[in-house]
Amino acid sequence: MRILLFSGKGGVGKTSVAAATGIRLAQQGKRTLVMSVDPAHSLSDAFDLGEELFAGQTADPYQVAEGLYIQEVNIQKEIKRHWKEIASYVVAILRTTGISEVEAEELAILPGMEELSAMMYVNQYRREDLYDVVVLDCAPTAESMRFVSMPTTLEWYMKHVFPFQRTVVKAVRPIANRVSPVELPTDRYFANVQELFGRLEGIDEVLEDPRRTSVRLVTNPERMVLRETQRAFVYFSLHGLTVDCVIANRVLPTEVSDAYFAEWQRTQAEILDEMDAYFAPVKVKRVPLFTHEVMGRERLLQLADVLYPDGEDPAVPLNLERPYSFAKVNGHYEIRLRLPFASKGEVELFKKGDELVVEIGTLRRHIGLPTSMVALTPTRARLENQLLTVEMKEVS
């Protein structure tokens, strides 16, 4: 099963792009699910299904066309299905503070519950081979980062904290419950946590395999939006996921000749050139600003024709190699960049702000640095077997 993960800043058009991708995949005969991981769901709106649906109908896969389903994760239903013991315990604690039961139930929706629920579904569909492709319409960038980091974080917790915590609570519960104003969690609570972890088993390997999972960043040709897209590119790379395409949405068409838009067109052209340079060799697709809102099947089809012309298959990976990776070795950080056909004499590099710039002849690569490495300086570089390794250290 292929997973296509669309992410980007809020309002750039992720949902429309994800929906159009789903339509094209289904047209090509693939069993396709488009799943919204954004708490502010707009997927059913993109398909213009308002009058067809009753409340919560898309919480489970809902068929919108032959071979095409959509799903909008409903956290209230997910709590009843998967988080019952955990949520009940949190509500019980909150009720001791004096707040009402309704308020407690609202506050018991912890950060990450929605993302974890979506990831459990993806893993379930993969195991059951229900779909050929799952298209994920993700929340804005920060929540997307939490989504992809969940398996690693939860695995660490289950290995290092969970067994100890469960043992200690079991041992002290009889005494603690006599003196504490709040009862300690029951064993059913821990069993619920363990069951949830089991539902995620193996998903981390799937997300980090570029043959099975591709990240596609949706952006607009605007300076502020571009900066967030660059940060997202860095963070996905840091988490081991492969970005295989960047989609620049709402580009002013060249046929727009009104003087009012002349400055916008000039600025957009500059930013698009920057995108090509920064994300190379990852492809940057351009999608024009349409004359109408992209909503409903017909207009989504128009968008799909622009995104995937000449019968292009959206499921085919556009890049199978991570552009670069980060590591910490013997107390220093390293950036590793594969440079096929490059020789030592033609590689130059320098640091510019929060980027490391690598030049190979006339080509230039911009590598965004994670926060932990921004203050560091490149001190040594080596090129071995077409792999450039740059050591980053703090220089006093």
VONU-30212 format. One record per residue (C-alpha): residue in three letters; residue number from 0; y, x, z. Coordinates in Angstrom, 1 decimal. Layout:
<sites>
<code->ALA	pos->NUM	v->Y	u->X	w->Z>
...
</sites>
This chain:
<sites>
<code->MET	pos->0	v->0.0	u->0.0	w->0.0>
<code->ARG	pos->1	v->3.5	u->1.3	w->-0.9>
<code->ILE	pos->2	v->6.4	u->0.9	w->1.5>
<code->LEU	pos->3	v->10.0	u->0.9	w->0.1>
<code->LEU	pos->4	v->12.6	u->1.2	w->2.8>
<code->PHE	pos->5	v->16.1	u->0.3	w->1.9>
<code->SER	pos->6	v->18.8	u->1.4	w->4.4>
<code->GLY	pos->7	v->22.5	u->2.0	w->4.5>
<code->LYS	pos->8	v->25.8	u->1.0	w->6.1>
<code->GLY	pos->9	v->26.3	u->-2.7	w->6.8>
<code->GLY	pos->10	v->27.7	u->-4.7	w->3.9>
<code->VAL	pos->11	v->26.8	u->-2.3	w->1.1>
<code->GLY	pos->12	v->24.4	u->-4.7	w->-0.6>
<code->LYS	pos->13	v->21.0	u->-3.6	w->0.9>
<code->THR	pos->14	v->19.6	u->-7.1	w->1.0>
<code->SER	pos->15	v->20.5	u->-7.9	w->-2.6>
<code->VAL	pos->16	v->19.0	u->-4.6	w->-3.8>
<code->ALA	pos->17	v->15.8	u->-5.2	w->-1.7>
<code->ALA	pos->18	v->15.4	u->-8.8	w->-3.0>
<code->ALA	pos->19	v->15.9	u->-7.8	w->-6.6>
<code->THR	pos->20	v->13.4	u->-5.0	w->-6.2>
<code->GLY	pos->21	v->10.9	u->-7.5	w->-4.8>
<code->ILE	pos->22	v->11.4	u->-9.8	w->-7.8>
<code->ARG	pos->23	v->10.8	u->-7.0	w->-10.3>
<code->LEU	pos->24	v->7.7	u->-5.9	w->-8.5>
<code->ALA	pos->25	v->6.2	u->-9.4	w->-8.5>
<code->GLN	pos->26	v->7.0	u->-9.8	w->-12.2>
<code->GLN	pos->27	v->4.9	u->-6.7	w->-12.8>
<code->GLY	pos->28	v->1.9	u->-8.3	w->-11.1>
<code->LYS	pos->29	v->2.1	u->-6.7	w->-7.7>
<code->ARG	pos->30	v->1.5	u->-8.6	w->-4.5>
<code->THR	pos->31	v->4.9	u->-8.1	w->-2.9>
<code->LEU	pos->32	v->6.5	u->-8.8	w->0.5>
<code->VAL	pos->33	v->10.2	u->-8.4	w->1.2>
<code->MET	pos->34	v->10.7	u->-8.1	w->5.0>
<code->SER	pos->35	v->14.0	u->-8.2	w->6.7>
<code->VAL	pos->36	v->14.3	u->-6.0	w->9.8>
<code->ASP	pos->37	v->18.0	u->-6.7	w->10.2>
<code->PRO	pos->38	v->18.6	u->-9.0	w->13.2>
<code->ALA	pos->39	v->21.4	u->-10.7	w->11.2>
<code->HIS	pos->40	v->19.0	u->-11.9	w->8.5>
<code->SER	pos->41	v->20.4	u->-12.8	w->5.1>
<code->LEU	pos->42	v->17.2	u->-12.4	w->3.0>
<code->SER	pos->43	v->16.6	u->-16.2	w->2.6>
<code->ASP	pos->44	v->20.3	u->-16.5	w->1.7>
<code->ALA	pos->45	v->20.0	u->-13.9	w->-1.0>
<code->PHE	pos->46	v->17.3	u->-16.1	w->-2.6>
<code->ASP	pos->47	v->19.5	u->-19.2	w->-2.0>
<code->LEU	pos->48	v->16.8	u->-21.0	w->-0.1>
<code->GLY	pos->49	v->19.0	u->-22.7	w->2.4>
<code->GLU	pos->50	v->18.0	u->-26.3	w->1.7>
<code->GLU	pos->51	v->14.4	u->-25.5	w->1.3>
<code->LEU	pos->52	v->13.8	u->-24.1	w->4.8>
<code->PHE	pos->53	v->13.6	u->-25.4	w->8.3>
<code->ALA	pos->54	v->14.3	u->-23.2	w->11.3>
<code->GLY	pos->55	v->12.0	u->-20.3	w->11.7>
<code->GLN	pos->56	v->10.0	u->-21.0	w->8.5>
<code->THR	pos->57	v->10.4	u->-17.4	w->7.3>
<code->ALA	pos->58	v->9.2	u->-15.9	w->10.6>
<code->ASP	pos->59	v->5.8	u->-15.7	w->8.7>
<code->PRO	pos->60	v->5.5	u->-14.6	w->5.1>
<code->TYR	pos->61	v->7.0	u->-17.4	w->2.9>
<code->GLN	pos->62	v->6.3	u->-17.6	w->-0.8>
<code->VAL	pos->63	v->9.4	u->-17.8	w->-3.0>
<code->ALA	pos->64	v->7.7	u->-17.0	w->-6.4>
<code->GLU	pos->65	v->4.3	u->-16.1	w->-7.8>
<code->GLY	pos->66	v->3.1	u->-13.0	w->-6.0>
<code->LEU	pos->67	v->6.4	u->-12.7	w->-4.0>
<code->TYR	pos->68	v->6.8	u->-13.5	w->-0.3>
<code->ILE	pos->69	v->9.7	u->-12.9	w->2.2>
<code->GLN	pos->70	v->9.6	u->-12.6	w->5.9>
<code->GLU	pos->71	v->12.5	u->-12.5	w->8.4>
<code->VAL	pos->72	v->11.2	u->-11.2	w->11.8>
<code->ASN	pos->73	v->12.1	u->-13.8	w->14.5>
<code->ILE	pos->74	v->12.3	u->-12.1	w->17.9>
<code->GLN	pos->75	v->11.8	u->-15.3	w->19.9>
<code->LYS	pos->76	v->8.5	u->-16.0	w->18.1>
<code->GLU	pos->77	v->7.5	u->-12.3	w->18.4>
<code->ILE	pos->78	v->8.1	u->-12.4	w->22.2>
<code->LYS	pos->79	v->5.6	u->-15.3	w->22.5>
<code->ARG	pos->80	v->3.1	u->-13.6	w->20.2>
<code->HIS	pos->81	v->3.3	u->-10.0	w->21.3>
<code->TRP	pos->82	v->5.6	u->-9.4	w->24.2>
<code->LYS	pos->83	v->4.7	u->-12.2	w->26.6>
<code->GLU	pos->84	v->3.8	u->-10.1	w->29.6>
<code->ILE	pos->85	v->6.5	u->-7.6	w->29.2>
<code->ALA	pos->86	v->9.2	u->-10.2	w->28.7>
<code->SER	pos->87	v->8.0	u->-12.3	w->31.6>
<code->TYR	pos->88	v->8.3	u->-9.3	w->33.9>
<code->VAL	pos->89	v->11.8	u->-8.5	w->32.7>
<code->VAL	pos->90	v->12.8	u->-12.1	w->33.2>
<code->ALA	pos->91	v->11.4	u->-12.1	w->36.7>
<code->ILE	pos->92	v->13.4	u->-9.1	w->37.6>
<code->LEU	pos->93	v->16.6	u->-10.5	w->36.1>
<code->ARG	pos->94	v->16.2	u->-13.8	w->37.9>
<code->THR	pos->95	v->16.3	u->-11.9	w->41.3>
<code->THR	pos->96	v->19.9	u->-11.0	w->40.4>
<code->GLY	pos->97	v->20.9	u->-14.7	w->40.5>
<code->ILE	pos->98	v->21.5	u->-15.3	w->36.8>
<code->SER	pos->99	v->20.0	u->-18.4	w->35.2>
<code->GLU	pos->100	v->16.7	u->-18.5	w->33.5>
<code->VAL	pos->101	v->18.2	u->-19.1	w->30.1>
<code->GLU	pos->102	v->20.5	u->-16.0	w->30.5>
<code->ALA	pos->103	v->17.5	u->-14.0	w->31.7>
<code->GLU	pos->104	v->15.4	u->-14.9	w->28.7>
<code->GLU	pos->105	v->18.2	u->-13.8	w->26.4>
<code->LEU	pos->106	v->18.7	u->-10.5	w->28.2>
<code->ALA	pos->107	v->14.9	u->-9.9	w->28.2>
<code->ILE	pos->108	v->15.2	u->-9.1	w->24.5>
<code->LEU	pos->109	v->15.2	u->-5.4	w->24.8>
<code->PRO	pos->110	v->16.5	u->-2.9	w->22.2>
<code->GLY	pos->111	v->13.8	u->-2.0	w->19.8>
<code->MET	pos->112	v->11.7	u->-5.1	w->20.2>
<code->GLU	pos->113	v->12.6	u->-6.4	w->16.7>
<code->GLU	pos->114	v->12.0	u->-3.1	w->15.0>
<code->LEU	pos->115	v->8.7	u->-2.6	w->16.7>
<code->SER	pos->116	v->7.6	u->-6.1	w->15.8>
<code->ALA	pos->117	v->8.4	u->-5.4	w->12.1>
<code->MET	pos->118	v->6.5	u->-2.1	w->12.2>
<code->MET	pos->119	v->3.5	u->-3.8	w->13.7>
<code->TYR	pos->120	v->3.5	u->-6.3	w->10.8>
<code->VAL	pos->121	v->3.7	u->-3.5	w->8.3>
<code->ASN	pos->122	v->0.8	u->-1.7	w->9.9>
<code->GLN	pos->123	v->-1.2	u->-4.9	w->10.0>
<code->TYR	pos->124	v->-0.6	u->-5.7	w->6.3>
<code->ARG	pos->125	v->-1.6	u->-2.2	w->5.4>
<code->ARG	pos->126	v->-4.8	u->-2.4	w->7.4>
<code->GLU	pos->127	v->-5.7	u->-5.8	w->5.9>
<code->ASP	pos->128	v->-4.6	u->-4.8	w->2.4>
<code->LEU	pos->129	v->-2.6	u->-8.0	w->2.0>
<code->TYR	pos->130	v->0.1	u->-6.6	w->-0.3>
<code->ASP	pos->131	v->0.5	u->-3.9	w->-2.9>
<code->VAL	pos->132	v->4.1	u->-3.2	w->-1.9>
<code->VAL	pos->133	v->6.2	u->-4.0	w->1.2>
<code->VAL	pos->134	v->9.9	u->-3.8	w->0.7>
<code->LEU	pos->135	v->11.9	u->-3.4	w->4.0>
<code->ASP	pos->136	v->15.4	u->-4.6	w->4.1>
<code->CYS	pos->137	v->16.5	u->-2.6	w->7.1>
<code->ALA	pos->138	v->19.4	u->-3.0	w->9.6>
<code->PRO	pos->139	v->22.4	u->-0.8	w->9.3>
<code->THR	pos->140	v->21.9	u->3.0	w->9.5>
<code->ALA	pos->141	v->21.8	u->3.5	w->13.3>
<code->GLU	pos->142	v->19.1	u->0.7	w->13.8>
<code->SER	pos->143	v->17.2	u->2.1	w->10.9>
<code->MET	pos->144	v->17.0	u->5.5	w->12.6>
<code->ARG	pos->145	v->15.6	u->3.8	w->15.7>
<code->PHE	pos->146	v->13.1	u->2.0	w->13.5>
<code->VAL	pos->147	v->11.6	u->5.1	w->12.0>
<code->SER	pos->148	v->11.7	u->7.1	w->15.3>
<code->MET	pos->149	v->9.8	u->4.4	w->17.3>
<code->PRO	pos->150	v->6.2	u->5.6	w->16.6>
<code->THR	pos->151	v->7.0	u->9.2	w->17.7>
<code->THR	pos->152	v->8.9	u->8.1	w->20.8>
<code->LEU	pos->153	v->6.2	u->5.6	w->21.8>
<code->GLU	pos->154	v->3.4	u->8.0	w->21.2>
<code->TRP	pos->155	v->5.1	u->10.6	w->23.6>
<code->TYR	pos->156	v->5.5	u->7.9	w->26.2>
<code->MET	pos->157	v->1.9	u->6.7	w->26.0>
<code->LYS	pos->158	v->0.6	u->10.3	w->26.3>
<code->HIS	pos->159	v->2.9	u->11.7	w->28.9>
<code->VAL	pos->160	v->4.2	u->8.8	w->31.0>
<code->PHE	pos->161	v->2.1	u->5.7	w->30.6>
<code->PRO	pos->162	v->-1.2	u->6.9	w->32.3>
<code->PHE	pos->163	v->0.7	u->8.3	w->35.3>
<code->GLN	pos->164	v->2.9	u->5.3	w->35.6>
<code->ARG	pos->165	v->0.0	u->2.9	w->35.5>
<code->THR	pos->166	v->-2.0	u->4.8	w->38.0>
<code->VAL	pos->167	v->0.9	u->5.2	w->40.5>
<code->VAL	pos->168	v->1.9	u->1.5	w->40.2>
<code->LYS	pos->169	v->-1.7	u->0.4	w->40.7>
<code->ALA	pos->170	v->-2.0	u->2.5	w->43.9>
<code->VAL	pos->171	v->1.2	u->1.5	w->45.6>
<code->ARG	pos->172	v->1.5	u->-2.1	w->44.4>
<code->PRO	pos->173	v->-0.1	u->-3.8	w->47.4>
<code->ILE	pos->174	v->2.2	u->-2.1	w->49.8>
<code->ALA	pos->175	v->5.3	u->-2.1	w->47.6>
<code->ASN	pos->176	v->5.1	u->-5.8	w->46.9>
<code->ARG	pos->177	v->5.4	u->-6.5	w->50.7>
<code->VAL	pos->178	v->8.7	u->-4.7	w->51.1>
<code->SER	pos->179	v->10.3	u->-4.7	w->47.7>
<code->PRO	pos->180	v->12.5	u->-7.6	w->46.6>
<code->VAL	pos->181	v->11.0	u->-7.3	w->43.1>
<code->GLU	pos->182	v->7.2	u->-7.2	w->42.5>
<code->LEU	pos->183	v->5.9	u->-4.3	w->40.6>
<code->PRO	pos->184	v->4.4	u->-5.0	w->37.1>
<code->THR	pos->185	v->0.8	u->-6.3	w->37.1>
<code->ASP	pos->186	v->-2.0	u->-4.7	w->35.1>
<code->ARG	pos->187	v->-1.5	u->-7.4	w->32.4>
<code->TYR	pos->188	v->1.9	u->-5.8	w->31.8>
<code->PHE	pos->189	v->0.4	u->-2.4	w->31.1>
<code->ALA	pos->190	v->-2.4	u->-3.9	w->29.0>
<code->ASN	pos->191	v->0.3	u->-5.6	w->26.9>
<code->VAL	pos->192	v->2.0	u->-2.2	w->26.4>
<code->GLN	pos->193	v->-1.3	u->-0.6	w->25.4>
<code->GLU	pos->194	v->-2.1	u->-3.3	w->23.0>
<code->LEU	pos->195	v->1.2	u->-3.0	w->21.3>
<code->PHE	pos->196	v->0.7	u->0.8	w->20.9>
<code->GLY	pos->197	v->-2.7	u->0.2	w->19.4>
<code->ARG	pos->198	v->-1.1	u->-2.1	w->16.7>
<code->LEU	pos->199	v->1.1	u->0.9	w->15.6>
<code->GLU	pos->200	v->-1.7	u->3.5	w->15.4>
<code->GLY	pos->201	v->-1.5	u->5.4	w->12.1>
<code->ILE	pos->202	v->1.9	u->4.1	w->11.0>
<code->ASP	pos->203	v->3.7	u->7.4	w->11.6>
<code->GLU	pos->204	v->1.4	u->9.2	w->9.1>
<code->VAL	pos->205	v->2.1	u->6.4	w->6.6>
<code->LEU	pos->206	v->5.9	u->6.7	w->6.9>
<code->GLU	pos->207	v->5.8	u->10.4	w->6.5>
<code->ASP	pos->208	v->3.6	u->10.4	w->3.4>
<code->PRO	pos->209	v->6.0	u->10.3	w->0.3>
<code->ARG	pos->210	v->3.1	u->8.9	w->-1.8>
<code->ARG	pos->211	v->3.1	u->5.8	w->0.4>
<code->THR	pos->212	v->6.6	u->5.5	w->1.8>
<code->SER	pos->213	v->10.0	u->6.1	w->0.0>
<code->VAL	pos->214	v->13.4	u->5.7	w->1.6>
<code->ARG	pos->215	v->16.1	u->4.4	w->-0.8>
<code->LEU	pos->216	v->19.7	u->4.6	w->0.5>
<code->VAL	pos->217	v->22.2	u->2.0	w->-0.7>
<code->THR	pos->218	v->25.8	u->2.9	w->-0.6>
<code->ASN	pos->219	v->29.2	u->2.2	w->-2.2>
<code->PRO	pos->220	v->31.5	u->4.7	w->-3.9>
<code->GLU	pos->221	v->33.9	u->4.9	w->-1.0>
<code->ARG	pos->222	v->34.6	u->7.9	w->1.2>
<code->MET	pos->223	v->33.8	u->6.3	w->4.5>
<code->VAL	pos->224	v->30.6	u->4.8	w->3.3>
<code->LEU	pos->225	v->29.5	u->8.0	w->1.6>
<code->ARG	pos->226	v->29.8	u->9.9	w->4.9>
<code->GLU	pos->227	v->27.4	u->7.6	w->6.7>
<code->THR	pos->228	v->25.0	u->7.8	w->3.7>
<code->GLN	pos->229	v->25.0	u->11.6	w->4.0>
<code->ARG	pos->230	v->24.3	u->11.3	w->7.7>
<code->ALA	pos->231	v->21.5	u->8.9	w->7.0>
<code->PHE	pos->232	v->20.0	u->11.3	w->4.4>
<code->VAL	pos->233	v->20.0	u->14.1	w->7.1>
<code->TYR	pos->234	v->18.4	u->11.9	w->9.8>
<code->PHE	pos->235	v->15.7	u->10.6	w->7.6>
<code->SER	pos->236	v->14.9	u->14.1	w->6.5>
<code->LEU	pos->237	v->14.9	u->15.1	w->10.2>
<code->HIS	pos->238	v->12.3	u->12.4	w->11.0>
<code->GLY	pos->239	v->10.1	u->13.6	w->8.1>
<code->LEU	pos->240	v->10.7	u->10.7	w->5.7>
<code->THR	pos->241	v->11.4	u->11.3	w->2.0>
<code->VAL	pos->242	v->14.5	u->9.8	w->0.4>
<code->ASP	pos->243	v->13.7	u->9.5	w->-3.3>
<code->CYS	pos->244	v->16.7	u->7.6	w->-4.5>
<code->VAL	pos->245	v->20.4	u->6.8	w->-3.7>
<code->ILE	pos->246	v->21.8	u->3.6	w->-5.1>
<code->ALA	pos->247	v->25.6	u->3.5	w->-5.6>
<code->ASN	pos->248	v->26.4	u->-0.2	w->-5.6>
<code->ARG	pos->249	v->29.5	u->-2.1	w->-6.8>
<code->VAL	pos->250	v->30.8	u->0.6	w->-9.1>
<code->LEU	pos->251	v->33.8	u->-0.7	w->-11.1>
<code->PRO	pos->252	v->32.7	u->-1.0	w->-14.8>
<code->THR	pos->253	v->34.5	u->1.2	w->-17.4>
<code->GLU	pos->254	v->35.6	u->-1.9	w->-19.3>
<code->VAL	pos->255	v->37.9	u->-2.8	w->-16.4>
<code->SER	pos->256	v->41.2	u->-1.6	w->-17.8>
<code->ASP	pos->257	v->43.7	u->-3.3	w->-15.6>
<code->ALA	pos->258	v->46.3	u->-0.9	w->-14.2>
<code->TYR	pos->259	v->45.7	u->-2.4	w->-10.7>
<code->PHE	pos->260	v->42.2	u->-0.8	w->-10.6>
<code->ALA	pos->261	v->43.1	u->2.6	w->-12.2>
<code->GLU	pos->262	v->43.3	u->4.4	w->-8.9>
<code->TRP	pos->263	v->40.1	u->2.8	w->-7.6>
<code->GLN	pos->264	v->38.3	u->3.9	w->-10.8>
<code->ARG	pos->265	v->39.6	u->7.5	w->-10.4>
<code->THR	pos->266	v->38.5	u->7.7	w->-6.8>
<code->GLN	pos->267	v->35.1	u->6.2	w->-7.5>
<code->ALA	pos->268	v->34.5	u->8.7	w->-10.3>
<code->GLU	pos->269	v->35.3	u->11.6	w->-7.9>
<code->ILE	pos->270	v->33.0	u->10.2	w->-5.2>
<code->LEU	pos->271	v->30.2	u->9.6	w->-7.6>
<code->ASP	pos->272	v->30.4	u->13.2	w->-8.7>
<code->GLU	pos->273	v->30.2	u->14.3	w->-5.1>
<code->MET	pos->274	v->27.1	u->12.1	w->-4.6>
<code->ASP	pos->275	v->25.4	u->13.8	w->-7.6>
<code->ALA	pos->276	v->26.1	u->17.2	w->-6.2>
<code->TYR	pos->277	v->25.3	u->16.4	w->-2.6>
<code->PHE	pos->278	v->22.0	u->14.5	w->-3.1>
<code->ALA	pos->279	v->20.6	u->16.6	w->-6.0>
<code->PRO	pos->280	v->17.9	u->16.7	w->-7.0>
<code->VAL	pos->281	v->17.5	u->13.1	w->-5.6>
<code->LYS	pos->282	v->18.5	u->10.6	w->-8.3>
<code->VAL	pos->283	v->21.7	u->8.6	w->-7.8>
<code->LYS	pos->284	v->21.6	u->5.2	w->-9.6>
<code->ARG	pos->285	v->24.7	u->3.3	w->-10.4>
<code->VAL	pos->286	v->25.0	u->-0.4	w->-10.1>
<code->PRO	pos->287	v->28.2	u->-2.1	w->-11.4>
<code->LEU	pos->288	v->30.3	u->-4.6	w->-9.5>
<code->PHE	pos->289	v->29.3	u->-7.9	w->-11.0>
<code->THR	pos->290	v->31.7	u->-10.7	w->-11.8>
<code->HIS	pos->291	v->30.0	u->-13.0	w->-9.4>
<code->GLU	pos->292	v->28.2	u->-12.9	w->-6.1>
<code->VAL	pos->293	v->24.6	u->-11.8	w->-6.4>
<code->MET	pos->294	v->22.8	u->-14.8	w->-4.9>
<code->GLY	pos->295	v->19.9	u->-16.8	w->-6.2>
<code->ARG	pos->296	v->16.9	u->-15.8	w->-8.4>
<code->GLU	pos->297	v->18.8	u->-15.7	w->-11.7>
<code->ARG	pos->298	v->21.5	u->-13.3	w->-10.5>
<code->LEU	pos->299	v->18.9	u->-11.2	w->-8.6>
<code->LEU	pos->300	v->17.1	u->-10.9	w->-11.9>
<code->GLN	pos->301	v->20.3	u->-9.5	w->-13.5>
<code->LEU	pos->302	v->20.5	u->-7.0	w->-10.7>
<code->ALA	pos->303	v->16.9	u->-6.0	w->-11.2>
<code->ASP	pos->304	v->17.5	u->-5.4	w->-14.9>
<code->VAL	pos->305	v->20.2	u->-2.9	w->-14.0>
<code->LEU	pos->306	v->18.2	u->-1.2	w->-11.3>
<code->TYR	pos->307	v->15.0	u->-1.0	w->-13.2>
<code->PRO	pos->308	v->15.7	u->-1.0	w->-17.0>
<code->ASP	pos->309	v->13.1	u->-0.6	w->-19.7>
<code->GLY	pos->310	v->10.2	u->-1.8	w->-17.6>
<code->GLU	pos->311	v->10.7	u->0.8	w->-14.9>
<code->ASP	pos->312	v->8.2	u->0.3	w->-12.0>
<code->PRO	pos->313	v->10.1	u->0.3	w->-8.7>
<code->ALA	pos->314	v->6.9	u->1.3	w->-6.8>
<code->VAL	pos->315	v->6.6	u->4.6	w->-8.5>
<code->PRO	pos->316	v->7.8	u->7.4	w->-6.2>
<code->LEU	pos->317	v->10.9	u->9.2	w->-7.7>
<code->ASN	pos->318	v->10.4	u->12.2	w->-5.5>
<code->LEU	pos->319	v->7.4	u->13.5	w->-3.6>
<code->GLU	pos->320	v->8.9	u->16.4	w->-1.9>
<code->ARG	pos->321	v->11.3	u->16.4	w->1.0>
<code->PRO	pos->322	v->14.6	u->18.1	w->0.0>
<code->TYR	pos->323	v->14.6	u->20.2	w->3.1>
<code->SER	pos->324	v->13.3	u->20.3	w->6.7>
<code->PHE	pos->325	v->14.4	u->21.5	w->10.1>
<code->ALA	pos->326	v->12.5	u->23.4	w->12.7>
<code->LYS	pos->327	v->13.0	u->25.3	w->16.0>
<code->VAL	pos->328	v->11.1	u->28.6	w->16.1>
<code->ASN	pos->329	v->11.2	u->31.2	w->18.9>
<code->GLY	pos->330	v->14.4	u->29.9	w->20.3>
<code->HIS	pos->331	v->16.4	u->29.6	w->17.0>
<code->TYR	pos->332	v->16.7	u->26.8	w->14.5>
<code->GLU	pos->333	v->15.6	u->27.1	w->10.9>
<code->ILE	pos->334	v->16.4	u->25.2	w->7.7>
<code->ARG	pos->335	v->13.7	u->25.3	w->5.0>
<code->LEU	pos->336	v->14.5	u->24.6	w->1.4>
<code->ARG	pos->337	v->12.1	u->24.8	w->-1.5>
<code->LEU	pos->338	v->13.7	u->26.6	w->-4.5>
<code->PRO	pos->339	v->11.3	u->26.7	w->-7.4>
<code->PHE	pos->340	v->12.2	u->29.4	w->-10.1>
<code->ALA	pos->341	v->14.9	u->31.0	w->-7.9>
<code->SER	pos->342	v->15.0	u->34.7	w->-7.3>
<code->LYS	pos->343	v->16.6	u->36.6	w->-4.3>
<code->GLY	pos->344	v->19.5	u->38.0	w->-6.2>
<code->GLU	pos->345	v->20.9	u->34.6	w->-7.3>
<code->VAL	pos->346	v->20.8	u->32.8	w->-4.0>
<code->GLU	pos->347	v->24.0	u->32.6	w->-2.0>
<code->LEU	pos->348	v->24.8	u->30.5	w->1.0>
<code->PHE	pos->349	v->27.7	u->29.6	w->3.3>
<code->LYS	pos->350	v->28.6	u->27.1	w->6.0>
<code->LYS	pos->351	v->31.3	u->24.5	w->5.4>
<code->GLY	pos->352	v->32.1	u->22.1	w->8.2>
<code->ASP	pos->353	v->28.9	u->20.3	w->9.1>
<code->GLU	pos->354	v->27.1	u->21.4	w->5.9>
<code->LEU	pos->355	v->25.2	u->24.4	w->4.8>
<code->VAL	pos->356	v->25.9	u->25.1	w->1.1>
<code->VAL	pos->357	v->23.3	u->26.9	w->-1.0>
<code->GLU	pos->358	v->24.2	u->28.2	w->-4.4>
<code->ILE	pos->359	v->21.6	u->29.2	w->-7.0>
<code->GLY	pos->360	v->23.4	u->30.5	w->-10.1>
<code->THR	pos->361	v->25.6	u->27.6	w->-11.2>
<code->LEU	pos->362	v->23.7	u->25.0	w->-9.1>
<code->ARG	pos->363	v->24.9	u->24.1	w->-5.6>
<code->ARG	pos->364	v->23.1	u->22.2	w->-2.9>
<code->HIS	pos->365	v->24.7	u->20.7	w->0.2>
<code->ILE	pos->366	v->22.6	u->20.4	w->3.2>
<code->GLY	pos->367	v->23.9	u->18.2	w->6.0>
<code->LEU	pos->368	v->23.2	u->19.5	w->9.5>
<code->PRO	pos->369	v->22.0	u->17.4	w->12.4>
<code->THR	pos->370	v->24.3	u->17.3	w->15.4>
<code->SER	pos->371	v->22.3	u->19.9	w->17.3>
<code->MET	pos->372	v->23.0	u->22.5	w->14.5>
<code->VAL	pos->373	v->26.6	u->21.8	w->13.5>
<code->ALA	pos->374	v->28.0	u->24.5	w->15.8>
<code->LEU	pos->375	v->25.5	u->27.1	w->14.7>
<code->THR	pos->376	v->26.0	u->29.9	w->12.1>
<code->PRO	pos->377	v->23.5	u->31.1	w->9.5>
<code->THR	pos->378	v->22.5	u->34.6	w->10.5>
<code->ARG	pos->379	v->19.5	u->35.5	w->8.3>
<code->ALA	pos->380	v->17.8	u->34.1	w->5.2>
<code->ARG	pos->381	v->14.6	u->35.0	w->3.4>
<code->LEU	pos->382	v->13.1	u->33.7	w->0.2>
<code->GLU	pos->383	v->9.3	u->33.9	w->0.1>
<code->ASN	pos->384	v->6.9	u->31.9	w->-2.2>
<code->GLN	pos->385	v->9.8	u->29.9	w->-3.5>
<code->LEU	pos->386	v->10.7	u->28.7	w->0.0>
<code->LEU	pos->387	v->14.2	u->29.6	w->1.4>
<code->THR	pos->388	v->14.3	u->29.9	w->5.2>
<code->VAL	pos->389	v->17.7	u->30.1	w->6.8>
<code->GLU	pos->390	v->17.9	u->31.0	w->10.5>
<code->MET	pos->391	v->20.7	u->29.3	w->12.4>
<code->LYS	pos->392	v->22.0	u->30.8	w->15.7>
<code->GLU	pos->393	v->24.9	u->30.5	w->18.1>
<code->VAL	pos->394	v->27.2	u->33.4	w->17.5>
<code->SER	pos->395	v->29.5	u->34.3	w->20.4>
</sites>
